Amino acid sequence: MKTDIILSGVGGQGILSIAAVIGEAAIKAGLYMKQSEVHGMSQRGGDVQSNLRLSDKPIASDLIPLGQADLIISLEPMESLRYLPYLKADGWLVTNTQAFINIPNYPDIESVMAEIEKLPHKVTLDVEAIAKTVGSSRTANIVMLGASTPFLGIAYDKIADGIRSIFGRKGDEIVEMNLKALKAGFDLAKTVNS
């Protein structure tokens, strides 16, 4: 088993929380893991990207070569386009449809989505809207994680356990809200992927 994942978005969207939950789940599943992170400008709104490599065998490098990512998880559609050169021909993109417009020359969102629609393997969803239905727009990143879970190579229950571990110190209410968000994203991805 080997899964190479690129997580992308902008600062403040919860990319690193997704990486932490997947990492926790991978460890609980007995997998090897390597991770690297890039925090663009180290500020809210700056580019954030993480390489996450999971395997049942030791991993030499934490960086994913061009054309080798099995999965791109993106909370921002334009950021997903930035990392498409890393995606395998049969890889999956799971991306938010709602733009985080943080630059004055942000391209037309319809053009961005038209490029994404050309991909053969994709799940596109409005994670903020789904997160609001489960209780809080702050769980949008966990909705995205749920939608990505079918492609991770880790069982759903291990991802749920990762949420319990990472968010447990914040209390049962926060854990339950994040578990609802995970399930909402997961259920949506199952309908797209069936």
N, CA, C and O of each residue as an XYZ file, in Angstrom:
776
protein
N       0.840     -1.176      0.000
C       0.000      0.000      0.000
C       0.881      1.234      0.000
O       1.808      1.334      0.804
N       0.606      2.172     -0.888
C       1.317      3.442     -0.932
C       0.351      4.501     -1.431
O      -0.298      4.318     -2.461
N       0.251      5.611     -0.702
C      -0.594      6.725     -1.127
C       0.186      8.012     -0.936
O       0.609      8.339      0.172
N       0.371      8.738     -2.030
C       1.029     10.040     -2.001
C      -0.027     11.120     -2.160
O      -0.778     11.127     -3.135
N      -0.081     12.034     -1.193
C      -1.150     13.025     -1.119
C      -0.555     14.425     -1.071
O       0.389     14.685     -0.324
N      -1.113     15.320     -1.871
C      -0.792     16.740     -1.762
C      -2.024     17.429     -1.207
O      -3.120     17.296     -1.751
N      -1.840     18.166     -0.121
C      -2.906     18.973      0.463
C      -2.598     20.422      0.135
O      -1.469     20.878      0.318
N      -3.602     21.151     -0.351
C      -3.350     22.544     -0.709
C      -4.520     23.430     -0.321
O      -5.658     22.982     -0.175
N      -4.195     24.699     -0.160
C      -5.196     25.695      0.188
C      -4.496     26.969      0.581
O      -3.372     27.237      0.157
N      -5.175     27.755      1.399
C      -4.577     28.986      1.890
C      -4.613     28.976      3.410
O      -5.407     28.266      4.026
N      -3.736     29.780      4.000
C      -3.638     29.825      5.448
C      -4.971     30.118      6.112
O      -5.705     31.011      5.688
N      -5.276     29.367      7.150
C      -6.512     29.552      7.889
C      -7.614     28.601      7.494
O      -8.656     28.571      8.149
N      -7.422     27.808      6.427
C      -8.465     26.888      5.979
C      -8.413     25.528      6.668
O      -9.355     24.748      6.530
N      -7.368     25.221      7.390
C      -7.303     23.963      8.114
C      -6.594     22.833      7.402
O      -6.820     21.664      7.717
N      -5.737     23.160      6.444
C      -4.971     22.140      5.716
C      -4.122     21.307      6.678
O      -4.077     20.081      6.575
N      -3.457     21.977      7.603
C      -2.558     21.251      8.494
C      -3.330     20.390      9.492
O      -2.803     19.387      9.973
N      -4.564     20.763      9.809
C      -5.408     19.900     10.649
C      -5.778     18.624      9.903
O      -5.803     17.541     10.488
N      -6.067     18.755      8.608
C      -6.342     17.559      7.794
C      -5.122     16.641      7.828
O      -5.249     15.435      8.039
N      -3.942     17.219      7.620
C      -2.707     16.419      7.628
C      -2.513     15.738      8.974
O      -2.102     14.578      9.029
N      -2.803     16.448     10.061
C      -2.638     15.869     11.399
C      -3.579     14.689     11.612
O      -3.173     13.670     12.171
N      -4.819     14.812     11.179
C      -5.790     13.717     11.346
C      -5.373     12.511     10.506
O      -5.394     11.380     10.992
N      -4.992     12.744      9.245
C      -4.556     11.627      8.394
C      -3.316     10.971      8.995
O      -3.218      9.745      9.035
N      -2.375     11.782      9.459
C      -1.156     11.238     10.072
C      -1.454     10.384     11.288
O      -0.890      9.302     11.451
N      -2.342     10.871     12.142
C      -2.736     10.112     13.329
C      -3.390      8.788     12.929
O      -3.105      7.742     13.511
N      -4.272      8.851     11.923
C      -4.948      7.637     11.443
C      -3.951      6.656     10.834
O      -4.066      5.448     11.039
N      -2.978      7.167     10.091
C      -1.973      6.302      9.456
C      -1.160      5.571     10.516
O      -0.895      4.376     10.386
N      -0.769      6.284     11.556
C       0.005      5.661     12.631
C      -0.819      4.578     13.313
O      -0.309      3.495     13.600
N      -2.108      4.871     13.576
C      -2.981      3.879     14.206
C      -3.209      2.665     13.298
O      -3.479      1.563     13.775
N      -3.097      2.884     11.982
C      -3.261      1.782     11.030
C      -1.953      1.026     10.808
O      -1.910      0.089     10.010
N      -0.886      1.423     11.505
C       0.395      0.734     11.392
C       1.173      1.089     10.134
O       2.011      0.303      9.692
N       0.916      2.248      9.550
C       1.586      2.652      8.323
C       2.787      3.552      8.627
O       2.864      4.185      9.680
N       3.711      3.588      7.680
C       4.783      4.566      7.712
C       4.246      5.865      7.135
O       3.347      5.858      6.294
N       4.804      6.982      7.591
C       4.340      8.276      7.112
C       5.496      9.266      7.074
O       6.340      9.295      7.971
N       5.519     10.073      6.022
C       6.444     11.216      5.945
C       5.614     12.407      5.502
O       4.696     12.278      4.692
N       5.955     13.582      6.053
C       5.207     14.788      5.721
C       6.153     15.970      5.603
O       7.106     16.104      6.371
N       5.875     16.822      4.630
C       6.557     18.114      4.547
C       5.488     19.176      4.372
O       4.418     18.911      3.824
N       5.783     20.375      4.838
C       4.801     21.461      4.769
C       5.459     22.712      4.231
O       6.633     22.974      4.488
N       4.685     23.482      3.478
C       5.099     24.796      3.038
C       4.016     25.759      3.463
O       2.859     25.614      3.068
N       4.380     26.736      4.261
C       3.441     27.756      4.722
C       3.744     29.029      3.958
O       4.702     29.730      4.283
N       2.947     29.341      2.948
C       3.190     30.529      2.151
C       3.027     31.803      2.957
O       1.951     32.086      3.484
N       4.052     32.531      3.045
C       4.106     33.816      3.746
C       3.713     33.694      5.221
O       3.577     34.708      5.906
N       3.532     32.484      5.712
C       3.196     32.228      7.112
C       2.100     33.147      7.624
O       2.217     33.722      8.706
N       1.038     33.282      6.846
C      -0.057     34.144      7.272
C      -1.383     33.614      6.762
O      -1.441     32.827      5.817
N      -2.438     34.062      7.405
C      -3.777     33.719      6.950
C      -3.936     34.262      5.531
O      -3.688     35.442      5.284
N      -4.342     33.415      4.614
C      -4.512     33.827      3.225
C      -3.336     33.489      2.322
O      -3.469     33.560      1.101
N      -2.188     33.124      2.886
C      -1.034     32.735      2.075
C      -1.152     31.267      1.663
O      -1.862     30.492      2.303
N      -0.460     30.896      0.604
C      -0.465     29.517      0.101
C       0.043     28.559      1.186
O       1.077     28.800      1.808
N      -0.701     27.473      1.400
C      -0.273     26.413      2.307
C      -0.349     25.097      1.539
O      -1.354     24.796      0.895
N       0.714     24.330      1.618
C       0.765     23.062      0.902
C       1.503     22.055      1.760
O       2.459     22.396      2.456
N       1.055     20.819      1.706
C       1.706     19.756      2.461
C       1.794     18.507      1.587
O       0.825     18.128      0.929
N       2.959     17.877      1.590
C       3.122     16.555      0.991
C       2.968     15.542      2.108
O       3.600     15.666      3.157
N       2.139     14.549      1.890
C       1.903     13.512      2.879
C       2.038     12.175      2.167
O       1.286     11.873      1.240
N       3.006     11.378      2.612
C       3.263     10.086      1.977
C       3.009      8.980      2.988
O       3.566      8.984      4.086
N       2.156      8.028      2.601
C       1.789      6.911      3.460
C       2.168      5.616      2.757
O       2.024      5.493      1.541
N       2.657      4.643      3.540
C       3.037      3.370      2.939
C       3.117      2.286      4.006
O       3.296      2.569      5.190
N       2.980      1.038      3.561
C       3.195     -0.074      4.478
C       4.668     -0.484      4.503
O       5.047     -1.428      5.196
N       5.502      0.245      3.732
C       6.954      0.017      3.715
C       7.649      1.343      4.053
O       7.053      2.405      3.876
N       8.883      1.301      4.530
C       9.594      2.551      4.841
C       9.631      3.505      3.642
O       9.689      3.072      2.491
N       9.596      4.796      3.931
C       9.548      5.847      2.913
C      10.860      6.627      2.990
O      11.271      7.060      4.066
N      11.514      6.802      1.837
C      12.816      7.475      1.825
C      12.691      8.997      1.871
O      13.455      9.650      2.584
N      11.763      9.568      1.140
C      11.679     11.023      1.025
C      10.284     11.514      1.395
O       9.298     10.801      1.213
N      10.210     12.726      1.912
C       8.906     13.297      2.236
C       8.326     14.104      1.073
O       7.200     14.593      1.171
N       9.069     14.254     -0.022
C       8.595     15.030     -1.166
C       8.057     14.128     -2.266
O       8.629     13.079     -2.561
N       6.955     14.547     -2.865
C       6.307     13.795     -3.933
C       6.812     14.324     -5.271
O       6.713     15.523     -5.531
N       7.355     13.451     -6.125
C       7.831     13.895     -7.438
C       6.684     14.292     -8.366
O       5.538     13.891     -8.162
N       7.005     15.081     -9.380
C       6.017     15.451    -10.397
C       5.375     14.200    -10.972
O       6.059     13.208    -11.227
N       4.071     14.243    -11.175
C       3.344     13.142    -11.794
C       3.156     11.916    -10.931
O       2.777     10.866    -11.449
N       3.408     12.005     -9.620
C       3.347     10.817     -8.766
C       2.298     10.877     -7.654
O       2.139      9.902     -6.919
N       1.586     11.983     -7.511
C       0.584     12.075     -6.443
C      -0.651     11.247     -6.797
O      -1.187     11.338     -7.901
N      -1.078     10.455     -5.847
C      -2.305      9.675     -6.025
C      -3.537     10.533     -5.793
O      -4.612     10.254     -6.323
N      -3.367     11.583     -4.991
C      -4.507     12.370     -4.540
C      -4.078     13.805     -4.256
O      -3.045     14.040     -3.630
N      -4.875     14.756     -4.719
C      -4.731     16.151     -4.313
C      -6.015     16.509     -3.566
O      -7.120     16.347     -4.083
N      -5.843     16.992     -2.356
C      -6.960     17.476     -1.544
C      -6.782     18.985     -1.470
O      -5.768     19.463     -0.962
N      -7.757     19.742     -1.973
C      -7.590     21.190     -2.016
C      -8.824     21.910     -1.489
O      -9.947     21.661     -1.929
N      -8.593     22.793     -0.552
C      -9.673     23.613     -0.012
C      -9.874     24.887     -0.826
O     -10.732     25.704     -0.491
N      -9.098     25.065     -1.884
C      -9.214     26.262     -2.717
C      -9.003     25.846     -4.166
O      -7.966     25.265     -4.487
N      -9.972     26.131     -5.065
C      -9.885     25.596     -6.428
C      -8.674     26.055     -7.232
O      -8.083     25.244     -7.945
N      -8.282     27.330     -7.144
C      -7.113     27.772     -7.901
C      -5.848     27.089     -7.385
O      -4.958     26.757     -8.168
N      -5.766     26.879     -6.074
C      -4.607     26.186     -5.510
C      -4.551     24.739     -6.005
O      -3.464     24.184     -6.162
N      -5.700     24.129     -6.251
C      -5.677     22.757     -6.782
C      -5.038     22.744     -8.170
O      -4.306     21.813     -8.506
N      -5.310     23.773     -8.979
C      -4.702     23.841    -10.313
C      -3.181     23.971    -10.236
O      -2.463     23.434    -11.079
N      -2.702     24.680     -9.232
C      -1.256     24.887     -9.059
C      -0.516     23.551     -8.939
O       0.623     23.430     -9.390
N      -1.158     22.556     -8.333
C      -0.473     21.289     -8.047
C      -0.846     20.152     -9.005
O      -0.400     19.021     -8.814
N      -1.655     20.435    -10.028
C      -2.023     19.383    -10.985
C      -0.829     18.707    -11.656
O      -0.917     17.515    -11.952
N       0.288     19.406    -11.914
C       1.435     18.701    -12.517
C       1.953     17.542    -11.648
O       2.655     16.666    -12.154
N       1.623     17.527    -10.380
C       2.062     16.454     -9.484
C       1.137     15.241     -9.523
O       1.513     14.167     -9.054
N      -0.060     15.395    -10.071
C      -1.063     14.332    -10.042
C      -0.783     13.265    -11.093
O      -0.482     13.575    -12.246
N      -0.886     11.995    -10.676
C      -0.782     10.877    -11.621
C      -1.931     10.953    -12.630
O      -2.961     11.577    -12.371
N      -1.738     10.314    -13.771
C      -2.793     10.307    -14.797
C      -4.087      9.702    -14.253
O      -5.177     10.135    -14.627
N      -3.973      8.707    -13.376
C      -5.173      8.076    -12.814
C      -5.453      8.555    -11.385
O      -6.250      7.952    -10.667
N      -4.790      9.644    -10.981
C      -4.983     10.182     -9.634
C      -6.298     10.937     -9.504
O      -6.955     11.244    -10.499
N      -6.670     11.231     -8.267
C      -7.922     11.917     -7.950
C      -7.656     13.304     -7.395
O      -6.712     13.521     -6.635
N      -8.515     14.242     -7.795
C      -8.546     15.573     -7.204
C      -9.848     15.697     -6.420
O     -10.927     15.438     -6.953
N      -9.745     16.091     -5.166
C     -10.914     16.399     -4.351
C     -10.766     17.869     -3.976
O      -9.841     18.244     -3.255
N     -11.688     18.703     -4.473
C     -11.515     20.143     -4.291
C     -12.801     20.863     -3.938
O     -13.903     20.441     -4.290
N     -12.618     21.953     -3.237
C     -13.690     22.878     -2.927
C     -14.047     23.636     -4.203
O     -13.178     23.887     -5.038
N     -15.312     24.000     -4.360
C     -15.730     24.776     -5.522
C     -15.749     26.268     -5.239
O     -15.884     27.076     -6.158
N     -15.614     26.634     -3.977
C     -15.708     28.046     -3.592
C     -14.322     28.667     -3.484
O     -13.451     28.152     -2.783
N     -14.130     29.771     -4.180
C     -12.836     30.455     -4.205
C     -12.596     31.233     -2.919
O     -13.524     31.757     -2.303
N     -11.344     31.293     -2.537
C     -10.884     32.166     -1.465
C     -10.089     33.257     -2.186
O      -8.895     33.096     -2.439
N     -10.744     34.343     -2.509
C     -10.134     35.378     -3.344
C      -9.262     36.268     -2.465
O      -9.749     37.143     -1.749
N      -7.970     36.016     -2.542
C      -7.009     36.702     -1.684
C      -5.971     37.510     -2.459
O      -5.020     38.036     -1.881
N      -6.168     37.602     -3.780
C      -5.264     38.380     -4.618
C      -6.114     39.200     -5.593
O      -7.199     38.766     -5.980
N      -5.637     40.369     -5.988
C      -6.449     41.224     -6.858
C      -6.673     40.657     -8.259
O      -7.681     40.975     -8.890
N      -5.765     39.834     -8.755
C      -5.905     39.290    -10.111
C      -6.349     37.818    -10.093
O      -5.959     37.037    -10.961
N      -7.162     37.452     -9.101
C      -7.670     36.078     -9.039
C      -8.426     35.798    -10.345
O      -9.255     36.607    -10.761
N      -8.149     34.674    -10.988
C      -8.827     34.384    -12.268
C     -10.322     34.153    -12.075
O     -10.787     33.863    -10.972
N     -11.049     34.288    -13.153
C     -12.484     34.048    -13.153
C     -12.757     32.622    -12.654
O     -12.216     31.662    -13.202
N     -13.593     32.481    -11.619
C     -13.838     31.164    -11.005
C     -14.422     30.172    -12.009
O     -14.148     28.974    -11.926
N     -15.220     30.659    -12.954
C     -15.771     29.752    -13.975
C     -14.647     29.136    -14.813
O     -14.715     27.963    -15.181
N     -13.613     29.931    -15.113
C     -12.462     29.413    -15.873
C     -11.691     28.375    -15.064
O     -11.268     27.346    -15.591
N     -11.515     28.661    -13.779
C     -10.831     27.715    -12.893
C     -11.596     26.392    -12.850
O     -11.011     25.320    -13.002
N     -12.903     26.482    -12.643
C     -13.712     25.260    -12.546
C     -13.780     24.523    -13.887
O     -13.874     23.296    -13.911
N     -13.734     25.257    -14.995
C     -13.732     24.606    -16.316
C     -12.484     23.744    -16.478
O     -12.557     22.653    -17.044
N     -11.340     24.220    -15.989
C     -10.104     23.422    -16.040
C     -10.237     22.169    -15.170
O      -9.821     21.080    -15.566
N     -10.812     22.335    -13.997
C     -10.992     21.197    -13.090
C     -11.941     20.173    -13.695
O     -11.734     18.968    -13.548
N     -12.972     20.641    -14.369
C     -13.950     19.729    -14.979
C     -13.338     18.843    -16.055
O     -13.895     17.792    -16.371
N     -12.211     19.241    -16.622
C     -11.540     18.437    -17.652
C     -10.909     17.166    -17.090
O     -10.609     16.235    -17.836
N     -10.710     17.132    -15.778
C     -10.046     15.979    -15.165
C     -10.960     14.759    -15.155
O     -12.159     14.888    -14.908
N     -10.405     13.572    -15.421
C     -11.245     12.371    -15.431
C     -11.665     11.901    -14.039
O     -12.720     11.282    -13.897
N     -10.864     12.183    -13.011
C     -11.132     11.687    -11.655
C     -11.156     12.857    -10.682
O     -10.109     13.363    -10.278
N     -12.350     13.278    -10.312
C     -12.470     14.436     -9.441
C     -13.729     14.346     -8.593
O     -14.725     13.732     -8.976
N     -13.650     14.973     -7.438
C     -14.814     15.209     -6.590
C     -14.779     16.700     -6.299
O     -13.805     17.206     -5.743
N     -15.838     17.404     -6.674
C     -15.926     18.843     -6.410
C     -17.117     19.076     -5.499
O     -18.191     18.513     -5.708
N     -16.918     19.911     -4.486
C     -18.000     20.164     -3.548
C     -17.827     21.506     -2.862
O     -16.708     21.994     -2.705
N     -18.923     22.090     -2.461
C     -18.920     23.340     -1.697
C     -18.844     22.949     -0.222
O     -19.869     22.727      0.422
N     -17.635     22.869      0.300
C     -17.450     22.358      1.658
C     -18.026     23.285      2.715
O     -18.483     22.822      3.760
N     -18.010     24.592      2.457
C     -18.571     25.521      3.439
C     -20.068     25.297      3.599
O     -20.573     25.262      4.721
N     -20.786     25.144      2.480
C     -22.237     24.925      2.540
C     -22.558     23.627      3.269
O     -23.483     23.582      4.081
N     -21.807     22.580      2.986
C     -22.037     21.292      3.651
C     -21.725     21.409      5.139
O     -22.463     20.885      5.974
N     -20.630     22.096      5.473
C     -20.238     22.264      6.876
C     -21.328     23.003      7.664
O     -21.597     22.665      8.817
N     -21.940     23.991      7.054
C     -23.011     24.732      7.743
C     -24.191     23.824      8.070
O     -24.851     24.003      9.093
N     -24.456     22.847      7.200
C     -25.583     21.938      7.457
C     -25.322     21.005      8.631
O     -26.263     20.498      9.242
N     -24.049     20.776      8.952
C     -23.742     19.906     10.097
C     -23.446     20.690     11.363
O     -23.176     20.100     12.409
N     -23.494     22.021     11.279
C     -23.386     22.785     12.510
C     -22.416     23.933     12.538
O     -22.598     24.858     13.330
N     -21.370     23.918     11.695
C     -20.397     25.011     11.760
C     -19.562     25.069     10.490
O     -19.039     24.053     10.033
N     -19.440     26.266      9.925
C     -18.592     26.436      8.747
C     -17.122     26.181      9.082
O     -16.305     26.001      8.179
N     -16.783     26.165     10.361
C     -15.406     25.906     10.782
C     -14.993     24.451     10.541
O     -13.810     24.125     10.638
N     -15.945     23.580     10.232
C     -15.626     22.176      9.961
C     -15.479     21.891      8.461
O     -15.449     20.731      8.051
N     -15.388     22.948      7.641
C     -15.281     22.755      6.187
C     -14.099     21.858      5.823
O     -14.205     21.031      4.917
N     -12.975     22.016      6.525
C     -11.807     21.190      6.222
C     -12.079     19.713      6.514
O     -11.558     18.842      5.817
N     -12.876     19.425      7.523
C     -13.166     18.030      7.862
C     -14.186     17.442      6.879
O     -14.157     16.242      6.605
N     -15.084     18.277      6.349
C     -15.950     17.824      5.247
C     -15.064     17.392      4.081
O     -15.289     16.346      3.473
N     -14.052     18.211      3.776
C     -13.121     17.879      2.692
C     -12.367     16.584      2.987
O     -12.173     15.760      2.092
N     -11.951     16.405      4.216
C     -11.291     15.158      4.607
C     -12.221     13.969      4.393
O     -11.797     12.935      3.878
N     -13.478     14.108      4.783
C     -14.446     13.028      4.580
C     -14.599     12.678      3.111
O     -14.657     11.502      2.752
N     -14.664     13.706      2.249
C     -14.798     13.470      0.809
C     -13.553     12.817      0.221
O     -13.622     12.171     -0.825
N     -12.421     12.984      0.888
C     -11.154     12.402      0.420
C     -10.906     11.000      0.959
O     -10.088     10.260      0.411
N     -11.600     10.634      2.018
C     -11.341      9.365      2.704
C     -11.410      8.140      1.790
O     -10.588      7.240      1.959
N     -12.344      8.050      0.826
C     -12.355      6.853     -0.026
C     -11.072      6.637     -0.836
O     -10.844      5.542     -1.351
N     -10.239      7.669     -0.951
C      -9.038      7.592     -1.787
C      -7.740      7.503     -0.980
O      -6.652      7.465     -1.556
N      -7.852      7.471      0.333
C      -6.665      7.524      1.194
C      -5.973      6.178      1.395
O      -4.767      6.131      1.639
N      -6.721      5.093      1.294
C      -6.141      3.789      1.602
C      -6.128      3.507      3.095
O      -5.427      2.604      3.554
N      -6.902      4.277      3.854
C      -7.049      4.085      5.301
C      -8.537      3.958      5.590
O      -9.344      4.715      5.050
N      -8.896      3.018      6.427
C     -10.303      2.785      6.743
C     -10.944      4.015      7.380
O     -10.302      4.749      8.130
N     -12.210      4.222      7.071
C     -12.975      5.352      7.602
C     -12.915      5.403      9.124
O     -12.764      6.480      9.700
N     -13.033      4.244      9.784
C     -13.038      4.248     11.256
C     -11.701      4.720     11.834
O     -11.667      5.291     12.923
N     -10.595      4.484     11.110
C      -9.290      4.983     11.564
C      -9.221      6.508     11.433
O      -8.636      7.183     12.280
N      -9.820      7.045     10.367
C      -9.870      8.504     10.198
C     -10.718      9.110     11.324
O     -10.344     10.127     11.909
N     -11.855      8.484     11.621
C     -12.708      8.951     12.724
C     -11.947      8.915     14.043
O     -12.061      9.837     14.851
N     -11.172      7.859     14.265
C     -10.345      7.781     15.487
C      -9.296      8.893     15.508
O      -8.981      9.433     16.569
N      -8.755      9.236     14.330
C      -7.800     10.338     14.233
C      -8.437     11.657     14.654
O      -7.804     12.472     15.324
N      -9.686     11.863     14.262
C     -10.414     13.074     14.684
C     -10.586     13.082     16.198
O     -10.390     14.111     16.845
N     -10.950     11.945     16.754
C     -11.115     11.873     18.215
C      -9.803     12.220     18.926
O      -9.808     12.921     19.938
N      -8.686     11.729     18.395
C      -7.384     12.000     19.019
C      -6.979     13.465     18.882
O      -6.549     14.085     19.854
N      -7.113     14.012     17.688
C      -6.651     15.380     17.433
C      -7.543     16.420     18.116
O      -7.044     17.400     18.669
N      -8.854     16.207     18.078
C      -9.781     17.208     18.618
C     -10.290     16.884     20.021
O     -11.046     17.669     20.593
N      -9.891     15.748     20.583
C     -10.396     15.315     21.880
C     -10.219     16.321     22.994
O     -11.091     16.446     23.855
N      -9.121     17.035     22.998
C      -8.870     18.001     24.076
C      -9.814     19.200     24.013
O      -9.913     19.964     24.974
N     -10.508     19.368     22.883
C     -11.440     20.496     22.740
C     -12.844     20.160     23.237
O     -13.717     21.026     23.286
N     -13.052     18.898     23.605
C     -14.331     18.510     24.174
C     -15.190     17.685     23.232
O     -14.997     17.676     22.016
N     -16.150     16.989     23.843
C     -17.012     16.063     23.091
C     -17.836     16.756     22.017
O     -18.043     16.194     20.941
N     -18.303     17.954     22.288
C     -19.154     18.667     21.316
C     -18.384     18.948     20.025
O     -18.921     18.780     18.930
N     -17.137     19.371     20.153
C     -16.292     19.650     18.974
C     -15.983     18.352     18.238
O     -16.021     18.309     17.009
N     -15.680     17.305     18.978
C     -15.407     16.006     18.353
C     -16.621     15.543     17.561
O     -16.489     15.136     16.407
N     -17.802     15.601     18.168
C     -19.023     15.133     17.489
C     -19.330     15.970     16.253
O     -19.731     15.422     15.226
N     -19.151     17.279     16.331
C     -19.390     18.133     15.170
C     -18.443     17.770     14.031
O     -18.853     17.737     12.871
N     -17.175     17.498     14.356
C     -16.209     17.115     13.327
C     -16.504     15.726     12.763
O     -16.292     15.485     11.575
N     -16.987     14.820     13.593
C     -17.375     13.490     13.087
C     -18.567     13.599     12.142
O     -18.630     12.875     11.148
N     -19.510     14.486     12.431
C     -20.649     14.717     11.517
C     -20.156     15.287     10.191
O     -20.625     14.892      9.124
N     -19.207     16.217     10.267
C     -18.638     16.812      9.056
C     -17.918     15.754      8.225
O     -18.057     15.718      7.002
N     -17.150     14.895      8.890
C     -16.454     13.809      8.200
C     -17.438     12.917      7.455
O     -17.231     12.596      6.285
N     -18.504     12.522      8.131
C     -19.510     11.644      7.518
C     -20.212     12.323      6.343
O     -20.460     11.685      5.320
N     -20.531     13.602      6.480
C     -21.206     14.324      5.390
C     -20.338     14.333      4.133
O     -20.838     14.078      3.038
N     -19.053     14.621      4.279
C     -18.150     14.610      3.133
C     -17.966     13.217      2.566
O     -17.944     13.031      1.350
N     -17.834     12.242      3.444
C     -17.657     10.847      3.032
C     -18.868     10.348      2.243
O     -18.718      9.714      1.199
N     -20.059     10.635      2.746
C     -21.286     10.205      2.057
C     -21.388     10.829      0.685
O     -21.799     10.163     -0.265
N     -21.023     12.095      0.559
C     -21.077     12.749     -0.735
C     -20.080     12.110     -1.719
O     -20.422     11.867     -2.876
N     -18.867     11.844     -1.266
C     -17.851     11.242     -2.146
C     -18.267      9.848     -2.594
O     -17.974      9.442     -3.719
N     -18.947      9.117     -1.721
C     -19.396      7.769     -2.109
C     -20.387      7.843     -3.267
O     -20.374      6.973     -4.138
N     -21.246      8.862     -3.295
C     -22.200      8.981     -4.397
C     -21.501      9.351     -5.706
O     -21.917      8.910     -6.778
N     -20.445     10.155     -5.623
C     -19.696     10.555     -6.808
C     -18.849      9.396     -7.329
O     -18.695      9.228     -8.539
N     -18.306      8.604     -6.419
C     -17.352      7.552     -6.760
C     -18.015      6.197     -7.034
O     -17.317      5.220     -7.307
N     -19.345      6.123     -6.966
C     -19.978      4.811     -7.167
C     -20.383      4.565     -8.599
O     -20.925      3.506     -8.913
